[in-house]
């Protein structure tokens, strides 16, 4: 199971989502598996969750990341001791794994340069 810890830009309480089997960042939406319930939206590089804006998302240590589209899925990246999503970037153990393109609403894998509509954060 994985949890996402949402941190605000300024002072304020953090919000924890999950535990859930996975979270899908699909284009500009954040969905919780397995129900695919919409739990947040990306607006101006901030996640809108429970009526508040958050700039940083930290996944449970040991989380993995994969890319998904209409067809095949990518290989699994991780597990990462630190998986951090902020400012349109996904960093695994401090290294850039994906970047969000505001124009196309696609996540670009830095290892392959392939663009995907979704990244899935899960436990290994």
Phi and psi restraints in degrees (value plus and minus 20) as a CYANA .aco file:
   2 UNK   PHI    -145.8  -105.8
   2 UNK   PSI     129.0   169.0
   3 UNK   PHI    -144.0  -104.0
   3 UNK   PSI     130.6   170.6
   4 UNK   PHI    -136.9   -96.9
   4 UNK   PSI     105.0   145.0
   5 UNK   PHI    -119.8   -79.8
   5 UNK   PSI      97.9   137.9
   6 UNK   PHI    -117.2   -77.2
   6 UNK   PSI     107.2   147.2
   7 UNK   PHI    -135.7   -95.7
   7 UNK   PSI     113.8   153.8
   8 UNK   PHI     -97.0   -57.0
   8 UNK   PSI     141.8   181.8
   9 UNK   PHI     -88.4   -48.4
   9 UNK   PSI     -65.1   -25.1
  10 UNK   PHI    -122.2   -82.2
  10 UNK   PSI    -183.9  -143.9
  11 UNK   PHI     -85.5   -45.5
  11 UNK   PSI     134.8   174.8
  12 UNK   PHI     126.3   166.3
  12 UNK   PSI     144.1   184.1
  13 UNK   PHI     -93.5   -53.5
  13 UNK   PSI     123.7   163.7
  14 UNK   PHI     -99.1   -59.1
  14 UNK   PSI     140.4   180.4
  15 UNK   PHI    -144.3  -104.3
  15 UNK   PSI     117.3   157.3
  16 UNK   PHI    -131.7   -91.7
  16 UNK   PSI     107.4   147.4
  17 UNK   PHI    -123.1   -83.1
  17 UNK   PSI     120.1   160.1
  18 UNK   PHI      79.1   119.1
  18 UNK   PSI    -193.0  -153.0
  19 UNK   PHI     -95.7   -55.7
  19 UNK   PSI     129.2   169.2
  20 UNK   PHI    -167.7  -127.7
  20 UNK   PSI     139.3   179.3
  21 UNK   PHI     -82.8   -42.8
  21 UNK   PSI     -53.0   -13.0
  22 UNK   PHI    -182.7  -142.7
  22 UNK   PSI     145.8   185.8
  23 UNK   PHI    -148.4  -108.4
  23 UNK   PSI     115.9   155.9
  24 UNK   PHI    -131.1   -91.1
  24 UNK   PSI     103.6   143.6
  25 UNK   PHI    -118.9   -78.9
  25 UNK   PSI      74.8   114.8
  26 UNK   PHI    -125.4   -85.4
  26 UNK   PSI      88.6   128.6
  27 UNK   PHI      34.7    74.7
  27 UNK   PSI    -125.0   -85.0
  28 UNK   PHI    -132.0   -92.0
  28 UNK   PSI      -6.5    33.5
  29 UNK   PHI    -131.8   -91.8
  29 UNK   PSI     127.6   167.6
  30 UNK   PHI    -132.8   -92.8
  30 UNK   PSI      98.7   138.7
  31 UNK   PHI    -141.2  -101.2
  31 UNK   PSI     123.4   163.4
  32 UNK   PHI    -121.4   -81.4
  32 UNK   PSI     107.9   147.9
  33 UNK   PHI    -107.3   -67.3
  33 UNK   PSI     137.9   177.9
  34 UNK   PHI    -110.1   -70.1
  34 UNK   PSI     -23.3    16.7
  35 UNK   PHI    -100.3   -60.3
  35 UNK   PSI     -34.0     6.0
  36 UNK   PHI      44.1    84.1
  36 UNK   PSI       6.6    46.6
  37 UNK   PHI     -84.7   -44.7
  37 UNK   PSI     111.0   151.0
  38 UNK   PHI     -90.2   -50.2
  38 UNK   PSI      99.5   139.5
  39 UNK   PHI    -137.0   -97.0
  39 UNK   PSI     -28.5    11.5
  40 UNK   PHI    -189.7  -149.7
  40 UNK   PSI     143.6   183.6
  41 UNK   PHI    -156.7  -116.7
  41 UNK   PSI     122.5   162.5
  42 UNK   PHI    -108.4   -68.4
  42 UNK   PSI      99.4   139.4
  43 UNK   PHI    -156.1  -116.1
  43 UNK   PSI     102.6   142.6
  44 UNK   PHI      32.3    72.3
  44 UNK   PSI      23.0    63.0
  45 UNK   PHI      44.3    84.3
  45 UNK   PSI       0.9    40.9
  46 UNK   PHI    -147.1  -107.1
  46 UNK   PSI     125.5   165.5
  47 UNK   PHI    -110.2   -70.2
  47 UNK   PSI     104.3   144.3
  48 UNK   PHI    -113.9   -73.9
  48 UNK   PSI      90.0   130.0
  49 UNK   PHI    -153.2  -113.2
  49 UNK   PSI     109.6   149.6
  50 UNK   PHI      32.0    72.0
  50 UNK   PSI      18.4    58.4
  51 UNK   PHI      56.5    96.5
  51 UNK   PSI     -11.4    28.6
  52 UNK   PHI    -145.9  -105.9
  52 UNK   PSI     139.2   179.2
  53 UNK   PHI    -122.9   -82.9
  53 UNK   PSI     117.0   157.0
  54 UNK   PHI    -150.3  -110.3
  54 UNK   PSI     119.2   159.2
  55 UNK   PHI    -118.8   -78.8
  55 UNK   PSI     -42.4    -2.4
  56 UNK   PHI    -146.9  -106.9
  56 UNK   PSI     121.5   161.5
  57 UNK   PHI    -146.4  -106.4
  57 UNK   PSI     104.8   144.8
  58 UNK   PHI    -137.5   -97.5
  58 UNK   PSI     107.6   147.6
  59 UNK   PHI    -111.8   -71.8
  59 UNK   PSI     138.8   178.8
  60 UNK   PHI     -72.7   -32.7
  60 UNK   PSI     114.7   154.7
  61 UNK   PHI     -74.0   -34.0
  61 UNK   PSI     118.6   158.6
  62 UNK   PHI      74.3   114.3
  62 UNK   PSI     -19.4    20.6
  63 UNK   PHI     -90.4   -50.4
  63 UNK   PSI     135.9   175.9
  64 UNK   PHI    -137.4   -97.4
  64 UNK   PSI     149.1   189.1
  65 UNK   PHI    -159.6  -119.6
  65 UNK   PSI     119.3   159.3
  66 UNK   PHI    -161.9  -121.9
  66 UNK   PSI     140.1   180.1
  67 UNK   PHI    -124.2   -84.2
  67 UNK   PSI     123.1   163.1
  68 UNK   PHI    -155.5  -115.5
  68 UNK   PSI     133.3   173.3
  69 UNK   PHI    -164.6  -124.6
  69 UNK   PSI    -174.7  -134.7
  70 UNK   PHI     -92.6   -52.6
  70 UNK   PSI     -44.3    -4.3
  71 UNK   PHI    -135.8   -95.8
  71 UNK   PSI    -137.3   -97.3
  72 UNK   PHI     -88.9   -48.9
  72 UNK   PSI     144.8   184.8
  73 UNK   PHI    -131.0   -91.0
  73 UNK   PSI     140.7   180.7
  74 UNK   PHI     -98.8   -58.8
  74 UNK   PSI     154.8   194.8
  75 UNK   PHI     -88.8   -48.8
  75 UNK   PSI     145.0   185.0
  76 UNK   PHI    -104.9   -64.9
  76 UNK   PSI     116.1   156.1
  77 UNK   PHI    -127.5   -87.5
  77 UNK   PSI     118.3   158.3
  78 UNK   PHI      84.1   124.1
  78 UNK   PSI    -188.5  -148.5
  79 UNK   PHI     -93.0   -53.0
  79 UNK   PSI     130.3   170.3
  80 UNK   PHI    -131.2   -91.2
  80 UNK   PSI     117.3   157.3
  81 UNK   PHI     -92.0   -52.0
  81 UNK   PSI     -48.4    -8.4
  82 UNK   PHI    -154.7  -114.7
  82 UNK   PSI      95.0   135.0
  83 UNK   PHI    -140.0  -100.0
  83 UNK   PSI      92.2   132.2
  84 UNK   PHI    -145.2  -105.2
  84 UNK   PSI     107.2   147.2
  85 UNK   PHI    -139.3   -99.3
  85 UNK   PSI      99.3   139.3
  86 UNK   PHI    -178.8  -138.8
  86 UNK   PSI     124.3   164.3
  87 UNK   PHI      32.1    72.1
  87 UNK   PSI      20.3    60.3
  88 UNK   PHI      55.0    95.0
  88 UNK   PSI      -3.3    36.7
  89 UNK   PHI    -149.8  -109.8
  89 UNK   PSI     124.8   164.8
  90 UNK   PHI    -132.1   -92.1
  90 UNK   PSI     100.4   140.4
  91 UNK   PHI    -133.1   -93.1
  91 UNK   PSI     106.2   146.2
  92 UNK   PHI    -129.6   -89.6
  92 UNK   PSI      96.6   136.6
  93 UNK   PHI      31.3    71.3
  93 UNK   PSI      20.0    60.0
  94 UNK   PHI      64.0   104.0
  94 UNK   PSI     -22.7    17.3
  95 UNK   PHI    -127.9   -87.9
  95 UNK   PSI     119.7   159.7
  96 UNK   PHI     -86.1   -46.1
  96 UNK   PSI     101.5   141.5
  97 UNK   PHI    -125.5   -85.5
  97 UNK   PSI     -56.3   -16.3
  98 UNK   PHI    -172.3  -132.3
  98 UNK   PSI     134.2   174.2
  99 UNK   PHI    -152.3  -112.3
  99 UNK   PSI     116.9   156.9
 100 UNK   PHI    -108.7   -68.7
 100 UNK   PSI     111.7   151.7
 101 UNK   PHI    -118.5   -78.5
 101 UNK   PSI      92.7   132.7
 102 UNK   PHI     -83.8   -43.8
 102 UNK   PSI     -46.8    -6.8
 103 UNK   PHI     -98.5   -58.5
 103 UNK   PSI     -58.4   -18.4
 104 UNK   PHI    -124.1   -84.1
 104 UNK   PSI     -30.1     9.9
 105 UNK   PHI      38.3    78.3
 105 UNK   PSI      19.2    59.2
 106 UNK   PHI    -140.8  -100.8
 106 UNK   PSI     131.2   171.2
 107 UNK   PHI    -118.4   -78.4
 107 UNK   PSI     105.4   145.4
 108 UNK   PHI    -122.5   -82.5
 108 UNK   PSI     103.3   143.3
 109 UNK   PHI     -93.3   -53.3
 109 UNK   PSI     105.6   145.6
 110 UNK   PHI     -93.4   -53.4
 110 UNK   PSI     -45.6    -5.6
 111 UNK   PHI     -92.2   -52.2
 111 UNK   PSI     -56.2   -16.2
 112 UNK   PHI    -134.9   -94.9
 112 UNK   PSI     -34.2     5.8
 113 UNK   PHI      46.7    86.7
 113 UNK   PSI      -9.4    30.6
 114 UNK   PHI     -99.5   -59.5
 114 UNK   PSI     121.3   161.3
 115 UNK   PHI    -116.4   -76.4
 115 UNK   PSI     118.0   158.0
 116 UNK   PHI    -153.2  -113.2
 116 UNK   PSI     128.3   168.3
 117 UNK   PHI     -96.0   -56.0
 117 UNK   PSI     -40.1    -0.1
 118 UNK   PHI    -158.8  -118.8
 118 UNK   PSI     127.9   167.9
 119 UNK   PHI    -141.3  -101.3
 119 UNK   PSI     123.7   163.7
 120 UNK   PHI    -138.6   -98.6
 120 UNK   PSI     104.7   144.7
 121 UNK   PHI    -121.7   -81.7
 121 UNK   PSI     104.6   144.6
 122 UNK   PHI    -164.5  -124.5
 122 UNK   PSI     151.2   191.2
 123 UNK   PHI    -104.6   -64.6
 123 UNK   PSI     133.9   173.9
